[in-house]
Amino acid sequence: MPTLTLQRIQLGHASAPEQLARLRAQLSAQGNMVSARGRELTERVFGEPLPPLRVVERICEDVR
């Protein structure tokens, strides 16, 4: 089973707001939280590395 790495943010630490902002950006619709396997599959299917939002746009364009 693969290892799970968790990020710990201590809210009392001075850098907590910056860490939370960075995490929010990663998890937003424009974020790019994709596993190595996901990136590999995306590149194989679409012929280029695409962020998740662009993958959805491409699929919608292709369906139309």
PDB file of N, CA, C and O in Angstrom:
ATOM      1  N   MET A   1       0.843  -1.173   0.000  1.00  0.00           N
ATOM      2  CA  MET A   1       0.000   0.000   0.000  1.00  0.00           C
ATOM      3  C   MET A   1       0.892   1.240   0.000  1.00  0.00           C
ATOM      4  O   MET A   1       1.881   1.282   0.731  1.00  0.00           O
ATOM      5  N   PRO A   2       0.556   2.260  -0.814  1.00  0.00           N
ATOM      6  CA  PRO A   2       1.379   3.467  -0.856  1.00  0.00           C
ATOM      7  C   PRO A   2       1.344   4.224   0.471  1.00  0.00           C
ATOM      8  O   PRO A   2       0.394   4.119   1.247  1.00  0.00           O
ATOM      9  N   THR A   3       2.392   4.976   0.699  1.00  0.00           N
ATOM     10  CA  THR A   3       2.479   5.780   1.918  1.00  0.00           C
ATOM     11  C   THR A   3       1.654   7.048   1.752  1.00  0.00           C
ATOM     12  O   THR A   3       1.561   7.609   0.660  1.00  0.00           O
ATOM     13  N   LEU A   4       1.068   7.482   2.839  1.00  0.00           N
ATOM     14  CA  LEU A   4       0.283   8.709   2.834  1.00  0.00           C
ATOM     15  C   LEU A   4       1.059   9.792   3.566  1.00  0.00           C
ATOM     16  O   LEU A   4       1.459   9.609   4.716  1.00  0.00           O
ATOM     17  N   THR A   5       1.267  10.896   2.914  1.00  0.00           N
ATOM     18  CA  THR A   5       1.969  12.015   3.530  1.00  0.00           C
ATOM     19  C   THR A   5       0.962  13.120   3.803  1.00  0.00           C
ATOM     20  O   THR A   5       0.284  13.593   2.891  1.00  0.00           O
ATOM     21  N   LEU A   6       0.869  13.524   5.050  1.00  0.00           N
ATOM     22  CA  LEU A   6      -0.052  14.586   5.439  1.00  0.00           C
ATOM     23  C   LEU A   6       0.720  15.825   5.844  1.00  0.00           C
ATOM     24  O   LEU A   6       1.781  15.738   6.461  1.00  0.00           O
ATOM     25  N   GLN A   7       0.187  16.962   5.496  1.00  0.00           N
ATOM     26  CA  GLN A   7       0.785  18.228   5.897  1.00  0.00           C
ATOM     27  C   GLN A   7       0.096  18.678   7.175  1.00  0.00           C
ATOM     28  O   GLN A   7      -1.133  18.664   7.255  1.00  0.00           O
ATOM     29  N   ARG A   8       0.858  19.069   8.154  1.00  0.00           N
ATOM     30  CA  ARG A   8       0.302  19.562   9.414  1.00  0.00           C
ATOM     31  C   ARG A   8       0.496  21.071   9.462  1.00  0.00           C
ATOM     32  O   ARG A   8       1.600  21.579   9.263  1.00  0.00           O
ATOM     33  N   ILE A   9      -0.585  21.770   9.728  1.00  0.00           N
ATOM     34  CA  ILE A   9      -0.534  23.226   9.868  1.00  0.00           C
ATOM     35  C   ILE A   9      -0.931  23.557  11.298  1.00  0.00           C
ATOM     36  O   ILE A   9      -2.052  23.277  11.721  1.00  0.00           O
ATOM     37  N   GLN A  10      -0.018  24.146  12.027  1.00  0.00           N
ATOM     38  CA  GLN A  10      -0.294  24.551  13.406  1.00  0.00           C
ATOM     39  C   GLN A  10      -0.823  25.979  13.372  1.00  0.00           C
ATOM     40  O   GLN A  10      -0.100  26.913  13.024  1.00  0.00           O
ATOM     41  N   LEU A  11      -2.086  26.137  13.735  1.00  0.00           N
ATOM     42  CA  LEU A  11      -2.730  27.438  13.609  1.00  0.00           C
ATOM     43  C   LEU A  11      -2.088  28.517  14.467  1.00  0.00           C
ATOM     44  O   LEU A  11      -2.214  29.701  14.153  1.00  0.00           O
ATOM     45  N   GLY A  12      -1.406  28.143  15.537  1.00  0.00           N
ATOM     46  CA  GLY A  12      -0.751  29.119  16.388  1.00  0.00           C
ATOM     47  C   GLY A  12       0.582  29.605  15.845  1.00  0.00           C
ATOM     48  O   GLY A  12       1.156  30.556  16.377  1.00  0.00           O
ATOM     49  N   HIS A  13       1.079  28.972  14.804  1.00  0.00           N
ATOM     50  CA  HIS A  13       2.375  29.331  14.226  1.00  0.00           C
ATOM     51  C   HIS A  13       2.220  30.558  13.328  1.00  0.00           C
ATOM     52  O   HIS A  13       1.188  30.733  12.680  1.00  0.00           O
ATOM     53  N   ALA A  14       3.236  31.392  13.294  1.00  0.00           N
ATOM     54  CA  ALA A  14       3.189  32.636  12.513  1.00  0.00           C
ATOM     55  C   ALA A  14       2.979  32.390  11.019  1.00  0.00           C
ATOM     56  O   ALA A  14       2.402  33.236  10.335  1.00  0.00           O
ATOM     57  N   SER A  15       3.432  31.261  10.507  1.00  0.00           N
ATOM     58  CA  SER A  15       3.309  30.992   9.069  1.00  0.00           C
ATOM     59  C   SER A  15       1.995  30.295   8.707  1.00  0.00           C
ATOM     60  O   SER A  15       1.780  29.970   7.539  1.00  0.00           O
ATOM     61  N   ALA A  16       1.120  30.062   9.677  1.00  0.00           N
ATOM     62  CA  ALA A  16      -0.132  29.347   9.417  1.00  0.00           C
ATOM     63  C   ALA A  16      -0.991  30.019   8.344  1.00  0.00           C
ATOM     64  O   ALA A  16      -1.465  29.323   7.446  1.00  0.00           O
ATOM     65  N   PRO A  17      -1.213  31.325   8.390  1.00  0.00           N
ATOM     66  CA  PRO A  17      -2.041  31.942   7.339  1.00  0.00           C
ATOM     67  C   PRO A  17      -1.479  31.729   5.930  1.00  0.00           C
ATOM     68  O   PRO A  17      -2.230  31.480   4.987  1.00  0.00           O
ATOM     69  N   GLU A  18      -0.162  31.829   5.799  1.00  0.00           N
ATOM     70  CA  GLU A  18       0.467  31.610   4.494  1.00  0.00           C
ATOM     71  C   GLU A  18       0.298  30.155   4.052  1.00  0.00           C
ATOM     72  O   GLU A  18       0.003  29.890   2.887  1.00  0.00           O
ATOM     73  N   GLN A  19       0.484  29.215   4.978  1.00  0.00           N
ATOM     74  CA  GLN A  19       0.332  27.799   4.656  1.00  0.00           C
ATOM     75  C   GLN A  19      -1.105  27.486   4.252  1.00  0.00           C
ATOM     76  O   GLN A  19      -1.331  26.735   3.303  1.00  0.00           O
ATOM     77  N   LEU A  20      -2.076  28.052   4.963  1.00  0.00           N
ATOM     78  CA  LEU A  20      -3.485  27.830   4.627  1.00  0.00           C
ATOM     79  C   LEU A  20      -3.824  28.423   3.262  1.00  0.00           C
ATOM     80  O   LEU A  20      -4.561  27.814   2.487  1.00  0.00           O
ATOM     81  N   ALA A  21      -3.299  29.593   2.968  1.00  0.00           N
ATOM     82  CA  ALA A  21      -3.544  30.216   1.665  1.00  0.00           C
ATOM     83  C   ALA A  21      -2.977  29.356   0.542  1.00  0.00           C
ATOM     84  O   ALA A  21      -3.615  29.185  -0.497  1.00  0.00           O
ATOM     85  N   ARG A  22      -1.786  28.820   0.750  1.00  0.00           N
ATOM     86  CA  ARG A  22      -1.166  27.955  -0.254  1.00  0.00           C
ATOM     87  C   ARG A  22      -1.991  26.681  -0.454  1.00  0.00           C
ATOM     88  O   ARG A  22      -2.179  26.231  -1.585  1.00  0.00           O
ATOM     89  N   LEU A  23      -2.482  26.102   0.645  1.00  0.00           N
ATOM     90  CA  LEU A  23      -3.308  24.898   0.558  1.00  0.00           C
ATOM     91  C   LEU A  23      -4.624  25.191  -0.160  1.00  0.00           C
ATOM     92  O   LEU A  23      -5.068  24.397  -0.989  1.00  0.00           O
ATOM     93  N   ARG A  24      -5.244  26.317   0.153  1.00  0.00           N
ATOM     94  CA  ARG A  24      -6.490  26.699  -0.531  1.00  0.00           C
ATOM     95  C   ARG A  24      -6.262  26.847  -2.034  1.00  0.00           C
ATOM     96  O   ARG A  24      -7.095  26.423  -2.835  1.00  0.00           O
ATOM     97  N   ALA A  25      -5.153  27.439  -2.410  1.00  0.00           N
ATOM     98  CA  ALA A  25      -4.845  27.615  -3.834  1.00  0.00           C
ATOM     99  C   ALA A  25      -4.662  26.266  -4.521  1.00  0.00           C
ATOM    100  O   ALA A  25      -5.111  26.076  -5.652  1.00  0.00           O
ATOM    101  N   GLN A  26      -4.006  25.333  -3.842  1.00  0.00           N
ATOM    102  CA  GLN A  26      -3.794  24.005  -4.418  1.00  0.00           C
ATOM    103  C   GLN A  26      -5.104  23.255  -4.587  1.00  0.00           C
ATOM    104  O   GLN A  26      -5.265  22.508  -5.553  1.00  0.00           O
ATOM    105  N   LEU A  27      -6.041  23.439  -3.667  1.00  0.00           N
ATOM    106  CA  LEU A  27      -7.295  22.696  -3.692  1.00  0.00           C
ATOM    107  C   LEU A  27      -8.397  23.395  -4.476  1.00  0.00           C
ATOM    108  O   LEU A  27      -9.478  22.830  -4.643  1.00  0.00           O
ATOM    109  N   SER A  28      -8.154  24.596  -4.955  1.00  0.00           N
ATOM    110  CA  SER A  28      -9.173  25.324  -5.704  1.00  0.00           C
ATOM    111  C   SER A  28      -9.356  24.689  -7.083  1.00  0.00           C
ATOM    112  O   SER A  28      -8.596  23.808  -7.486  1.00  0.00           O
ATOM    113  N   ALA A  29     -10.366  25.151  -7.780  1.00  0.00           N
ATOM    114  CA  ALA A  29     -10.622  24.628  -9.127  1.00  0.00           C
ATOM    115  C   ALA A  29      -9.452  24.890 -10.064  1.00  0.00           C
ATOM    116  O   ALA A  29      -9.245  24.142 -11.019  1.00  0.00           O
ATOM    117  N   GLN A  30      -8.690  25.939  -9.802  1.00  0.00           N
ATOM    118  CA  GLN A  30      -7.526  26.245 -10.630  1.00  0.00           C
ATOM    119  C   GLN A  30      -6.267  25.558 -10.119  1.00  0.00           C
ATOM    120  O   GLN A  30      -5.203  25.673 -10.728  1.00  0.00           O
ATOM    121  N   GLY A  31      -6.382  24.858  -9.024  1.00  0.00           N
ATOM    122  CA  GLY A  31      -5.228  24.170  -8.448  1.00  0.00           C
ATOM    123  C   GLY A  31      -4.786  22.995  -9.303  1.00  0.00           C
ATOM    124  O   GLY A  31      -5.446  22.640 -10.280  1.00  0.00           O
ATOM    125  N   ASN A  32      -3.689  22.408  -8.936  1.00  0.00           N
ATOM    126  CA  ASN A  32      -3.143  21.318  -9.731  1.00  0.00           C
ATOM    127  C   ASN A  32      -2.711  20.176  -8.822  1.00  0.00           C
ATOM    128  O   ASN A  32      -1.537  19.807  -8.797  1.00  0.00           O
ATOM    129  N   MET A  33      -3.647  19.623  -8.086  1.00  0.00           N
ATOM    130  CA  MET A  33      -3.369  18.514  -7.177  1.00  0.00           C
ATOM    131  C   MET A  33      -3.617  17.198  -7.913  1.00  0.00           C
ATOM    132  O   MET A  33      -4.690  16.608  -7.786  1.00  0.00           O
ATOM    133  N   VAL A  34      -2.653  16.749  -8.662  1.00  0.00           N
ATOM    134  CA  VAL A  34      -2.790  15.532  -9.449  1.00  0.00           C
ATOM    135  C   VAL A  34      -1.618  14.621  -9.128  1.00  0.00           C
ATOM    136  O   VAL A  34      -0.473  15.066  -9.038  1.00  0.00           O
ATOM    137  N   SER A  35      -1.917  13.344  -8.957  1.00  0.00           N
ATOM    138  CA  SER A  35      -0.861  12.377  -8.668  1.00  0.00           C
ATOM    139  C   SER A  35       0.009  12.165  -9.908  1.00  0.00           C
ATOM    140  O   SER A  35      -0.360  12.548 -11.018  1.00  0.00           O
ATOM    141  N   ALA A  36       1.148  11.559  -9.697  1.00  0.00           N
ATOM    142  CA  ALA A  36       2.047  11.258 -10.819  1.00  0.00           C
ATOM    143  C   ALA A  36       1.342  10.358 -11.828  1.00  0.00           C
ATOM    144  O   ALA A  36       1.485  10.540 -13.037  1.00  0.00           O
ATOM    145  N   ARG A  37       0.585   9.394 -11.331  1.00  0.00           N
ATOM    146  CA  ARG A  37      -0.165   8.484 -12.212  1.00  0.00           C
ATOM    147  C   ARG A  37      -1.229   9.252 -12.998  1.00  0.00           C
ATOM    148  O   ARG A  37      -1.432   9.005 -14.187  1.00  0.00           O
ATOM    149  N   GLY A  38      -1.903  10.181 -12.328  1.00  0.00           N
ATOM    150  CA  GLY A  38      -2.913  10.999 -13.001  1.00  0.00           C
ATOM    151  C   GLY A  38      -2.308  11.854 -14.100  1.00  0.00           C
ATOM    152  O   GLY A  38      -2.880  11.981 -15.182  1.00  0.00           O
ATOM    153  N   ARG A  39      -1.145  12.442 -13.820  1.00  0.00           N
ATOM    154  CA  ARG A  39      -0.455  13.247 -14.844  1.00  0.00           C
ATOM    155  C   ARG A  39      -0.068  12.377 -16.035  1.00  0.00           C
ATOM    156  O   ARG A  39      -0.199  12.786 -17.188  1.00  0.00           O
ATOM    157  N   GLU A  40       0.409  11.172 -15.737  1.00  0.00           N
ATOM    158  CA  GLU A  40       0.808  10.243 -16.801  1.00  0.00           C
ATOM    159  C   GLU A  40      -0.392   9.882 -17.674  1.00  0.00           C
ATOM    160  O   GLU A  40      -0.292   9.897 -18.901  1.00  0.00           O
ATOM    161  N   LEU A  41      -1.517   9.560 -17.053  1.00  0.00           N
ATOM    162  CA  LEU A  41      -2.718   9.202 -17.813  1.00  0.00           C
ATOM    163  C   LEU A  41      -3.238  10.383 -18.629  1.00  0.00           C
ATOM    164  O   LEU A  41      -3.649  10.220 -19.778  1.00  0.00           O
ATOM    165  N   THR A  42      -3.216  11.559 -18.033  1.00  0.00           N
ATOM    166  CA  THR A  42      -3.670  12.754 -18.748  1.00  0.00           C
ATOM    167  C   THR A  42      -2.822  12.984 -19.989  1.00  0.00           C
ATOM    168  O   THR A  42      -3.343  13.271 -21.067  1.00  0.00           O
ATOM    169  N   GLU A  43      -1.516  12.857 -19.827  1.00  0.00           N
ATOM    170  CA  GLU A  43      -0.631  13.065 -20.969  1.00  0.00           C
ATOM    171  C   GLU A  43      -0.845  11.989 -22.033  1.00  0.00           C
ATOM    172  O   GLU A  43      -0.781  12.277 -23.228  1.00  0.00           O
ATOM    173  N   ARG A  44      -1.095  10.765 -21.610  1.00  0.00           N
ATOM    174  CA  ARG A  44      -1.317   9.692 -22.572  1.00  0.00           C
ATOM    175  C   ARG A  44      -2.630   9.914 -23.338  1.00  0.00           C
ATOM    176  O   ARG A  44      -2.682   9.703 -24.550  1.00  0.00           O
ATOM    177  N   VAL A  45      -3.674  10.333 -22.643  1.00  0.00           N
ATOM    178  CA  VAL A  45      -4.985  10.515 -23.269  1.00  0.00           C
ATOM    179  C   VAL A  45      -5.026  11.766 -24.145  1.00  0.00           C
ATOM    180  O   VAL A  45      -5.533  11.721 -25.266  1.00  0.00           O
ATOM    181  N   PHE A  46      -4.495  12.880 -23.640  1.00  0.00           N
ATOM    182  CA  PHE A  46      -4.623  14.155 -24.341  1.00  0.00           C
ATOM    183  C   PHE A  46      -3.373  14.557 -25.115  1.00  0.00           C
ATOM    184  O   PHE A  46      -3.395  15.535 -25.861  1.00  0.00           O
ATOM    185  N   GLY A  47      -2.297  13.819 -24.946  1.00  0.00           N
ATOM    186  CA  GLY A  47      -1.081  14.112 -25.690  1.00  0.00           C
ATOM    187  C   GLY A  47      -0.259  15.258 -25.132  1.00  0.00           C
ATOM    188  O   GLY A  47       0.743  15.655 -25.728  1.00  0.00           O
ATOM    189  N   GLU A  48      -0.675  15.793 -23.990  1.00  0.00           N
ATOM    190  CA  GLU A  48       0.058  16.882 -23.344  1.00  0.00           C
ATOM    191  C   GLU A  48      -0.350  16.948 -21.879  1.00  0.00           C
ATOM    192  O   GLU A  48      -1.447  16.523 -21.517  1.00  0.00           O
ATOM    193  N   PRO A  49       0.528  17.481 -21.035  1.00  0.00           N
ATOM    194  CA  PRO A  49       0.167  17.625 -19.623  1.00  0.00           C
ATOM    195  C   PRO A  49      -0.822  18.781 -19.465  1.00  0.00           C
ATOM    196  O   PRO A  49      -0.556  19.895 -19.915  1.00  0.00           O
ATOM    197  N   LEU A  50      -1.957  18.513 -18.827  1.00  0.00           N
ATOM    198  CA  LEU A  50      -2.983  19.535 -18.637  1.00  0.00           C
ATOM    199  C   LEU A  50      -3.396  19.598 -17.174  1.00  0.00           C
ATOM    200  O   LEU A  50      -3.441  18.566 -16.504  1.00  0.00           O
ATOM    201  N   PRO A  51      -3.698  20.783 -16.668  1.00  0.00           N
ATOM    202  CA  PRO A  51      -4.238  20.882 -15.307  1.00  0.00           C
ATOM    203  C   PRO A  51      -5.684  20.364 -15.311  1.00  0.00           C
ATOM    204  O   PRO A  51      -6.317  20.321 -16.366  1.00  0.00           O
ATOM    205  N   PRO A  52      -6.206  19.976 -14.156  1.00  0.00           N
ATOM    206  CA  PRO A  52      -7.552  19.394 -14.087  1.00  0.00           C
ATOM    207  C   PRO A  52      -8.634  20.242 -14.756  1.00  0.00           C
ATOM    208  O   PRO A  52      -9.489  19.704 -15.460  1.00  0.00           O
ATOM    209  N   LEU A  53      -8.608  21.538 -14.549  1.00  0.00           N
ATOM    210  CA  LEU A  53      -9.638  22.400 -15.139  1.00  0.00           C
ATOM    211  C   LEU A  53      -9.593  22.337 -16.659  1.00  0.00           C
ATOM    212  O   LEU A  53     -10.637  22.307 -17.311  1.00  0.00           O
ATOM    213  N   ARG A  54      -8.412  22.317 -17.218  1.00  0.00           N
ATOM    214  CA  ARG A  54      -8.274  22.247 -18.680  1.00  0.00           C
ATOM    215  C   ARG A  54      -8.728  20.886 -19.208  1.00  0.00           C
ATOM    216  O   ARG A  54      -9.266  20.805 -20.312  1.00  0.00           O
ATOM    217  N   VAL A  55      -8.520  19.818 -18.438  1.00  0.00           N
ATOM    218  CA  VAL A  55      -8.997  18.486 -18.836  1.00  0.00           C
ATOM    219  C   VAL A  55     -10.514  18.512 -18.981  1.00  0.00           C
ATOM    220  O   VAL A  55     -11.056  18.016 -19.969  1.00  0.00           O
ATOM    221  N   VAL A  56     -11.196  19.089 -17.997  1.00  0.00           N
ATOM    222  CA  VAL A  56     -12.660  19.172 -18.046  1.00  0.00           C
ATOM    223  C   VAL A  56     -13.100  20.002 -19.245  1.00  0.00           C
ATOM    224  O   VAL A  56     -14.043  19.629 -19.943  1.00  0.00           O
ATOM    225  N   GLU A  57     -12.429  21.119 -19.489  1.00  0.00           N
ATOM    226  CA  GLU A  57     -12.774  21.956 -20.640  1.00  0.00           C
ATOM    227  C   GLU A  57     -12.610  21.191 -21.945  1.00  0.00           C
ATOM    228  O   GLU A  57     -13.464  21.268 -22.828  1.00  0.00           O
ATOM    229  N   ARG A  58     -11.513  20.452 -22.065  1.00  0.00           N
ATOM    230  CA  ARG A  58     -11.267  19.674 -23.293  1.00  0.00           C
ATOM    231  C   ARG A  58     -12.340  18.618 -23.496  1.00  0.00           C
ATOM    232  O   ARG A  58     -12.823  18.430 -24.613  1.00  0.00           O
ATOM    233  N   ILE A  59     -12.719  17.926 -22.426  1.00  0.00           N
ATOM    234  CA  ILE A  59     -13.749  16.894 -22.539  1.00  0.00           C
ATOM    235  C   ILE A  59     -15.063  17.526 -22.981  1.00  0.00           C
ATOM    236  O   ILE A  59     -15.735  17.005 -23.871  1.00  0.00           O
ATOM    237  N   CYS A  60     -15.430  18.640 -22.367  1.00  0.00           N
ATOM    238  CA  CYS A  60     -16.676  19.325 -22.741  1.00  0.00           C
ATOM    239  C   CYS A  60     -16.641  19.783 -24.192  1.00  0.00           C
ATOM    240  O   CYS A  60     -17.635  19.654 -24.907  1.00  0.00           O
ATOM    241  N   GLU A  61     -15.506  20.318 -24.633  1.00  0.00           N
ATOM    242  CA  GLU A  61     -15.367  20.747 -26.027  1.00  0.00           C
ATOM    243  C   GLU A  61     -15.514  19.557 -26.970  1.00  0.00           C
ATOM    244  O   GLU A  61     -16.176  19.660 -28.003  1.00  0.00           O
ATOM    245  N   ASP A  62     -14.902  18.433 -26.620  1.00  0.00           N
ATOM    246  CA  ASP A  62     -14.958  17.247 -27.474  1.00  0.00           C
ATOM    247  C   ASP A  62     -16.371  16.679 -27.553  1.00  0.00           C
ATOM    248  O   ASP A  62     -16.773  16.167 -28.599  1.00  0.00           O
ATOM    249  N   VAL A  63     -17.129  16.762 -26.460  1.00  0.00           N
ATOM    250  CA  VAL A  63     -18.494  16.234 -26.448  1.00  0.00           C
ATOM    251  C   VAL A  63     -19.398  17.097 -27.323  1.00  0.00           C
ATOM    252  O   VAL A  63     -20.284  16.585 -28.007  1.00  0.00           O
ATOM    253  N   ARG A  64     -19.169  18.405 -27.297  1.00  0.00           N
ATOM    254  CA  ARG A  64     -19.990  19.301 -28.122  1.00  0.00           C
ATOM    255  C   ARG A  64     -19.732  19.010 -29.581  1.00  0.00           C
ATOM    256  O   ARG A  64     -20.320  19.651 -30.452  1.00  0.00           O
TER     257      ARG A  64
END
